[in-house]
Amino acid sequence: MRRLGAALTLVALTTGAAPTGSLDVRIDRLRSAKGVLRICLTADPKNFPGCVDDARAITRSVPASEHEVQFSGLPYGQYAIAVIHDANNNAKLDTLLGIPREGFGFSRNPTINFGPPRFKSAEFGVESSPVTQTIEMRYFL
């Protein structure tokens, strides 16, 4: 049995298969179940939190009534998550004079001052399975 396990490990290493993990995301403190949650998972600090120009970002839109999302097959590495509670389902974060009118949240729940946090503040590692991130939604208006 040990030889079989060693052989399978050797095959995985020689075929270039990178180790992968899974991520469980839980969303807390939602104001309502209206609309959708727009979730962006990225490993690119330059494209956080928007994920606009990140071809490798993983995005999901789920009904706001779903408070848990799972990502599997993630290569080991450093990631950050941004979440928008798009209550009116118009595919954007509505603002009033630059202040978000809809809910938002980030992995590791960093302190929010002026503008979104930097990648480093929301960064977490996926190095073993499963990793869990609980994101607390925030609302200003």
Protein Blocks (a to p, Z undefined) as FASTA:
>chain_A
ZZmmmmmmmmmmmnopacddddddddehifbfghjddddddfbfklccklmmmmkbccdd
ddfkbcbdcdehiacddddddddddfkonopacdeehiafbdcddehiiacfedjddfkl
mgccdfbdcdddddddddfZZ
